[in-house]
Amino acid sequence: MLTDAEIFSLLSYRRLDLEHQVISSPAAPPDEAPLDFQNLCRGSLGQLGTLPLELLHEVIRFCTLHALISLGFVNRFATVLVSSSSPYTLIAAHAPKLLATLLATDTAFYYTAAEIWDIICSPLCCVCGYYGQYLYMPECVRCCERCLRRSPRFWPITPDTMEKAYGMTEPMLRRAGVAIIKSLPGARITDNKVSVDWPMSFRYMSERAAWEEAVRWHGREDVLMRYVNRRPLAKQLHETRLYGIDWYINEEEHESRYRATTNLPYFDQATKTIERGICCKGCRETARRLYNSHVHSIYWSDGDREAVKMSGRAYTRKSFLGHIRKCPESLALLKSRGKKLPGDDAVTDGEVDRHAWDIPETDSDPAPAKKDGDAAP
């Protein structure tokens, strides 16, 4: 009987290339307090210091991540207060590189430590519901690589584009509280192992948030629509957001998705461990076999199409153990090595696909048993 560790070693792998497709800060995050802790000022927090400790913790719970870190440098009491903030200390301990990236991109100005920690503890993509390995920073939501590449939701725009399309300037957006993050210079490694250089830093915001703020600024949606219909760029932005047509206008717009995204680990609260996603070797081998067979995709079976679709998808350890029970190639790989999953009996060659995809073997499968009180035929 295979253990979980043996299953992961035999049937899973990590796609390290996905981690190099998005931005990441090379610098370490700042410490909770300056190194010269003993020489910090021992003064009070002013009027904040008159509040009970319970209320102080409530106050810092609503501070943005950047404000919380700045507060920790005020004096010794503030350092102790910030260090006792559970969400911040957990982020600093388990996701220090993420913390450094949030600070470098100005994302920390808009979200609290509690919001960031909740995202770290939630593994699912906000669009498809599968595991997501990325943080889309303009909206502070988790997403997977497939949705980041295809979904119109993860299409950021620049403040200049916002002004040309909807008539709102960057200072107006900042006063309204719309998150505007900046990308980091660097390079991205694409799926084809091609390096795409990002020599400059860009400012991005969520197109979805921009539309909602534009509706509030213009007063009503019908007023905004009349404004949009008179401007080709605004109309194109609206159609892309509403109907999902034209995943990107040009290559520059496509690259902006990756510039506004960073790697996001997942903290499993049950096991108290950090996960970064694993992929299925069985689905990968199925995809390779189909692509190398030169058979047109219209002749693929439903199981083959599903395997190709899932070939690059990442899973948590728990969800991966559920996935391999539905992956024919993984089950066949186990059988070829004389292995079986915990709780499973050995399956025969003819039962692999049936066991994996719940497909009836023949039309003469036994009918379900009758319940008491069912009428006789």
N, C-alpha and C positions, 0 to 999 in steps of 0.2 A: 504494500500500500504506500502510495506516494505521500510525502509530507508537503505542506504548503511551500516550503523553501525549495524543494525539489521540483515542484510544479513550475514555480517562477523561473528557476534556472533552465528548465527544459523547454518551456513553451513561450516565454516572454523575452522581450528585449526593450531597450530604451532608445528612442529616437533623439539622439543628442543634437541632430541637425535642426530640430525644431526650436531648441533653445537659442540658436544663433540667428534665427530669423527676425527676432525682435530686439528692441533696445534694452540695454542693461548698463547700470553705472559701474565703472571699473573701480571707483573709490569706495572705501569702507565708510559705513555710517558713523555719525558722531557719537561719542560716548554719552551715556546718560548724564554725566557730570564732568567738569574739567578734571584733569589728572591731579591738579594741586587742590584736592578736596579740602584739606585741613586749613588752607588759607582763604577759603571762601568767606565772604561777609556773613556774619551771624545775625544780620538784621532781620526784621519781620517782613511780612508781605503787605504792610500798610493796612488799608481797610479790609483787604481779604483776610488778613490774619485775625480779625475779630470774629470771623465766622467759626462755628463749631467744625470739628474735623470731618464729620459726616457730610456737612454741606460743602466743604472744600472738595471732597471727593466727587460730589455731584457736579460741581463747577468744572473741574478738570475733565469730567466725563464728556462734556459738551465742547471742549476745546478742540480745535483742529490739531492734527499731528504736528504741524510746524509750531503752533503756539505752545503746545505742550512741551516740546523740546526746548524752545526758547525760555519757557518758565523755569525749567530745570537749571538754567545757568544764572538765575537771579541771586540766590544765596543758598546757604546750606539747608535751611528748612524747606525751601522750594525743591531742592534736589531730592531730599528724602520723600517729599510729597509725590513728586513725579515718579520716583522709583517704586512707590507703592501702588502705582496705577497698573492694574493687572494687564489690560490689553496692550499697553505700550511695552511693558517688560517682556511679554510673550512674543510680540513681533520682533523686538530686538534680539531675543534669544534664538528664535526658530527661523526667522526670515530676515537676516541682517542685510543681504544684498537687495532685497525688495525695498527695505526701508531706505537704503542709500539711493535707489532709483527714484522713489517717490519724492525725496527731498531735492534731488538734482533736477527733476522735471517740473517742480513746483506743484505737483499733485498733492503734496502734503498740506498746501494752503487751503484745500477745499474739503477734506474728509477727516473725520475723527479717527482716533486709534481703534475705537470700538467697531466702527464701520469696516475698517480694513481687516481687523481680526475676524469679524463675522464672515467676510468674503474668503479668508484663508481657510476657515473651518467648513465652508460650503463647497463641495467638489463639482457641482453640476454647472454646465454651460447654461446661461440665461435664455438661450434660443432653442437649442435642440434637446437639452436635458441629459446629454452624455457628459463624461468628464471633460472639464476644460482646463488647459494648462496655462492659459494666458489671462492677464488683467488688462482690460480695455480701459485706460486711465481717464479719458474724458468723461465717462459715465461711472467709473469704478464698479464694473461688473465683470464677472468671470465669463470667458468664452473659450471655445475649442478652436483648433487650427482651421478646420473645415468651415465653420461659421464665420471666422475672421476673414477668410478669403472670399466667401460668397455672399454673406448676408448684407443687405443694404444698411442694417442698423450700425454696423461697424465701419462706417465711412466718415471719417472726420473731415472738417473743413477748416480753413484758416479764417481768422477775423477779417482779413481783407475781402475774402469771398463772401462772407456774411454781410459786410457793408454794401458790396456791389449788388447782392441778390435781394436782401431784405431791408436795407437802409439803416441798419443799426451799427454804430461804431464800437470799437473795442472798449473805450471807457464806459460806454453805456452798458455793455455786456458785463464788465467787471462789477459795476455798481449793482447790477441785477443778481450777482452771485453765480453767473455761469462759469463753470470750470474751464479755464484756458491753460493748457499745459504746453510745455516746450519739449521738443525732441532733443536727443543727444547726438552729436556728431559721431560717426563711426562707419561700420560696414555691416551688411547683412548677407548671410550665406543662403542662397535660394535652394529650392528642391533639386536643381540641376548642378549643385556645387559651384554656382557662379557667385562671385562676390560683387555686391552692389554697394558702392561707396555713398555715404551720407556726409559730405564735407561740411554742411551747415546745420544750424539749429533752426527748427521751424516751430511756430506756435499753432496749436490745433485745439478745436473744440468739437463737441458732439453736434452733428447736424440735427439730430432729434431734439436736443435741448435748444438749439438755435431756433428751430421752427416754433417750439412752444413759447419761447420768449418773444419771438416776432409776433405771434398771435396776441400776446398780452400787450405788446407795445402798440400795435395797430388798432387794438380795441376789440375787433371781432374777426373770425376766420374768413368771412365773406369779403371783408374789407381787404384783408391780406391777400386773398386770392385774386382780387382785381388788381392789386399792386403787382403780384407775381406774374399774371398773364400779360402784363405790359413789358416784362423783362425776360428775354430768352434764357439768360443764365439762371434766374430764379425759377423759371418754369422747368428747366432741365433738372435742377436740384430737387424740386418738389416731386417730379415724376419718378426720379430715382428712389427717393425716400418712400413714396407711396406704393409704387408698383414693382420696385425691385428691378427695373430694366436697366441695362448697361451697368454691369457691376462696377465699372470705373470708366471715367471719361477718357483718361489716357494713362500711360504708365506712371506718371508722377502721382496721380490720384490713387493709383493702386498701391504704390509704395507708402503712401501716407498711413495706410492701415497699420503697417508694421512699425512705423515710427511712433505711433501713439499707443503702442502695446508693449508690455513687458512680461517676463516669466512670473508665474504665480504658483508657489507650492501649495500643497494641501496638508493641513494638520488633522490627522485622525484622532479625535478626542477619546476614542475607545482604547486605542493602543498607545496613545501619546507619542506618535511618530510622524515625521514629515515624509510626504510622498510627492513625487514629481511626475508620475504617470508612466505606465508600461504598455507596450503594444504586443499584439499577438503574432507569433511566428507562423501559425497555421494560416491566418488570413493573408499574411504577406506571401507565403508560398503559393497560395491559390491565385493571388493576383499575378504573380510572376508567371505561373503556368499558363494562365489565360492570355496574357499579353504576348508571351512567346509562341503561342499556338497559332497566331495569325487568324483566328476565328473571329468573325465580326461579332460585335457585342449583341446584336439582335438575336443571335443563336445561343447566347448564354442562358443557363437556367436561372431561376429566381435565386437559388442558393448561391450561384456563382456571382450574380450581380450584388447580392448582399455582402459577400466576402470581399469583393473589390471595394465596395463602399466603405467597409469597416477596416480595410487593410492598414490604413494609417492612423486609425483612431486610437487614442490613449485611454487607459482605464486606471482606476484605483485598484489596489490589491484585492479588495473585497469584490468589486464588480468584475474583475478579471476571472476570478474563480467561478463566477456564474456564467461568464461568456464562453469559456472553453467547453462547457457542457453543450453548447449550441454550435460549436465550430467543427464541421466534419473533418477538416484537415488536421486539427489538433487531436481529435479522437483517433484518427488513422495513425498519426505519429506515435501516440501512446501505445496503440495496439501493435505496431511494428516492433516496438521495444519490449513488448510483453508487460506493459504497465497498465494500470487502471486508476481512475480517480477514487478518492475516498467515498464509500457508500455506493459505488457502481459495481455491477457485475461485468464480467468480460463480455464484449459485444462481438458479434460475427461480422464478416465482411458485408453481408447484405443488410445488416442492421445499423451501420454507421450513420448513413444519411437519414434514415428514419428516426433514429434516436436523436439526432442533432436538430432536425428541422420539424419534428412532429408531423411528418407526412405519412398518411396511411399507406401501408405496403400494397394492399389490393382494395378493390371495391367491396370485397366480401368480409371486411373486418367485422367482428361481432358488434351487434347493436348494444347500446347502453341498457343496463338492467332496468326493469320496470320498477317504479315506486309503488308503494301501497296505495290503493285507491285509483290507479290508472284504469281507464276503461279498456275492456278487451277489444281487440280489433274485430 
